[in-house]
Amino acid sequence: MRKVFQAELHQIGEGLIEISALVGEAISKASTAFAAADLQAAQEVIAADARIDFLQNDLDERAIDGLALQGPVASDLRMIVGSLRMSASLERMGDLARHIGQLTRLRFPNTVIPAPLTETFAELASLDILIAEKVTELLDSRDLELVASIAAAKARISILHKTVFSTMASPDWTETAATTVDVTLASRYFERFGDHGVSVARKVSYLVTGEWQAEDFLVG
């Protein structure tokens, strides 16, 4: 029974990697659609989110079965509970990519972002894509050196997020109320995507070390 349970834990880990890879594809395609007002790409991101949701539900059911039926020891319990929490963060990252796709679809054939903020959002997107890639690599390798890269990317996202709001608060901002709302939402989507990536990184660190780090360990 113990070998069967360990095999199940391995499958749960592989499931997290699969979900993370799909999230990376989603944010990459959503970012492309967002920048270019690509309706087809946006629709593909929106439709693909159902697969992420399905895989998360399946993974969670297997993890809960493990809790209920196997009587896991402390290290196994850490893995199961951590997996449940990580799958929730990854699913939310997929949702945020979908939201970006939906915003793109809503404003088609126009782009969402006005010219003064185009470069800022291009950088936000590239940082989110980087975080998604690093999270997938971290889940696969458990190499904690990757955590620093995720943290650095998120720190930059936070700066850019503040820059967006500073720009909108400037007397030079003359965009419509609808555009202002769109920009606010988009910035929040990109920013929260990075937050959830950091959350996954913290949980992997906990699984590897057994020590729960304060949030500021990622930016120290």
C-alpha positions in Angstrom: 0.0 0.0 0.0 2.9 2.3 0.8 4.3 2.0 -2.7 0.9 2.6 -4.2 0.5 5.8 -2.1 4.0 7.0 -3.1 3.1 6.5 -6.8 -0.1 8.5 -6.2 1.9 11.3 -4.7 4.2 11.3 -7.7 1.2 11.5 -10.0 -0.1 14.5 -8.0 3.3 16.2 -8.5 3.2 15.4 -12.2 -0.3 16.8 -12.3 0.9 20.1 -10.8 3.6 20.4 -13.5 1.0 19.7 -16.2 -1.4 22.4 -14.9 1.5 24.9 -14.6 2.6 24.2 -18.1 -0.9 24.9 -19.4 -1.0 28.1 -17.3 2.2 29.2 -19.0 0.7 28.6 -22.4 -2.4 30.5 -21.4 -0.6 33.6 -20.2 1.7 33.6 -23.2 -1.2 33.4 -25.7 -3.3 35.8 -23.7 -0.5 38.4 -23.7 -0.1 38.1 -27.4 -3.8 38.5 -27.9 -3.9 41.4 -25.6 -1.1 43.3 -27.3 -2.3 42.7 -30.9 -6.1 42.6 -30.3 -6.0 39.1 -31.7 -9.6 37.8 -31.2 -8.9 34.2 -32.2 -6.0 33.9 -29.7 -8.2 35.4 -27.0 -11.0 32.9 -27.7 -8.5 30.1 -27.5 -7.3 31.2 -24.1 -10.9 31.5 -22.9 -11.8 28.0 -24.1 -8.6 26.4 -22.9 -9.3 27.4 -19.3 -11.8 24.6 -18.9 -9.0 22.1 -19.3 -7.1 23.7 -16.4 -10.2 23.7 -14.2 -10.8 20.0 -15.0 -7.2 19.0 -14.2 -7.3 21.0 -10.9 -10.5 19.3 -9.8 -9.1 15.9 -10.7 -5.9 16.5 -8.8 -7.7 17.8 -5.8 -10.0 14.8 -5.7 -7.0 12.5 -5.7 -5.3 14.5 -3.0 -8.3 14.4 -0.8 -8.7 10.7 -1.3 -5.1 10.3 -0.2 -5.8 12.3 3.0 -8.9 10.2 3.7 -7.7 6.7 2.9 -3.9 6.5 3.4 -3.2 8.1 6.8 -0.2 10.0 5.5 2.8 10.7 7.7 4.0 14.3 8.2 6.1 14.7 5.1 3.3 13.1 2.9 0.7 15.3 4.6 2.8 18.3 3.7 2.9 17.3 0.1 -0.9 16.6 -0.1 -1.9 19.8 1.6 0.7 21.8 -0.3 -0.5 20.4 -3.6 -4.1 21.4 -2.8 -3.0 24.9 -2.1 -0.7 25.1 -5.2 -3.4 23.7 -7.5 -5.7 26.5 -6.3 -3.1 29.2 -7.1 -2.4 27.7 -10.5 -6.1 27.5 -11.3 -6.4 31.2 -10.3 -3.5 32.0 -12.6 -5.4 30.3 -15.4 -8.4 32.4 -14.6 -6.4 35.6 -14.7 -5.1 34.7 -18.1 -8.7 34.0 -19.2 -9.7 37.4 -17.8 -7.0 39.1 -20.0 -8.4 37.2 -23.0 -12.0 38.3 -22.1 -10.9 41.9 -21.9 -9.2 41.6 -25.2 -12.4 40.1 -26.7 -14.5 42.9 -25.2 -12.6 45.7 -26.8 -11.9 44.0 -30.2 -11.1 45.3 -32.8 -9.4 47.9 -30.6 -6.5 47.3 -28.3 -7.2 47.6 -24.6 -4.2 49.8 -23.6 -3.6 53.3 -24.9 -0.2 54.2 -26.4 1.4 55.8 -23.3 1.2 52.5 -21.4 1.9 50.0 -24.2 5.5 49.4 -23.2 4.6 49.1 -19.5 2.1 46.4 -20.3 4.5 44.7 -22.6 6.9 44.4 -19.8 4.2 43.2 -17.3 3.3 40.5 -19.8 6.9 39.4 -20.3 7.4 39.2 -16.5 4.3 37.1 -16.0 5.4 34.7 -18.8 8.8 34.4 -17.1 7.2 33.7 -13.7 5.0 31.0 -15.3 8.0 29.4 -16.9 10.0 29.5 -13.7 7.2 28.1 -11.6 6.8 25.1 -14.0 10.6 24.5 -13.8 10.5 24.8 -10.0 7.7 22.3 -9.6 9.7 19.9 -11.8 13.2 20.4 -10.4 12.5 21.6 -6.8 15.6 23.9 -7.4 15.0 26.6 -4.8 17.4 28.9 -6.6 14.6 29.5 -9.1 12.6 31.2 -6.3 14.9 34.2 -6.4 14.1 34.7 -10.1 10.4 34.5 -9.4 10.7 37.0 -6.6 12.7 39.5 -8.7 10.2 39.3 -11.5 7.3 39.9 -9.0 9.1 42.9 -7.4 9.4 44.5 -10.8 5.8 43.8 -11.6 4.8 45.6 -8.4 6.8 48.7 -9.5 5.1 48.6 -12.9 1.7 48.2 -11.3 2.2 51.3 -9.3 3.5 53.1 -12.4 0.2 52.4 -14.2 -1.8 54.1 -11.4 0.6 57.0 -11.3 0.2 57.5 -15.0 -3.6 57.4 -14.7 -3.5 59.9 -11.8 -1.5 62.4 -13.8 -3.1 65.6 -15.2 -1.9 64.4 -18.6 -4.2 61.4 -18.5 -7.1 62.2 -20.9 -8.5 58.8 -21.6 -12.2 57.9 -21.3 -13.7 56.4 -18.1 -14.1 53.0 -19.9 -10.4 53.0 -20.9 -9.4 53.9 -17.4 -11.4 51.0 -16.0 -9.9 48.6 -18.6 -6.4 49.7 -17.7 -7.1 49.3 -14.0 -8.4 45.8 -14.5 -5.7 44.7 -16.8 -2.9 45.9 -14.5 -4.6 44.1 -11.6 -4.8 40.9 -13.6 -1.1 40.9 -14.6 -0.1 41.9 -11.0 -2.2 39.2 -9.4 -0.9 36.5 -11.8 2.6 37.3 -10.4 1.3 37.1 -6.8 0.0 33.6 -7.3 3.3 32.6 -8.9 5.1 33.7 -5.8 2.6 31.8 -3.7 3.4 28.6 -5.5 7.1 29.3 -5.1 6.7 29.7 -1.3 4.8 26.4 -1.0 7.5 24.5 -3.0 10.1 26.0 -0.7 8.1 24.7 2.2 7.8 21.3 0.7 11.6 21.1 0.2 12.7 22.6 3.5 9.8 21.9 5.8 10.1 25.6 7.0 7.4 28.2 6.3 9.1 31.4 5.2 7.6 34.9 5.8 6.4 36.6 2.6 9.3 39.0 2.7 11.8 36.2 2.3 11.1 36.5 -1.4 12.2 40.0 -1.7 15.0 40.1 0.9 
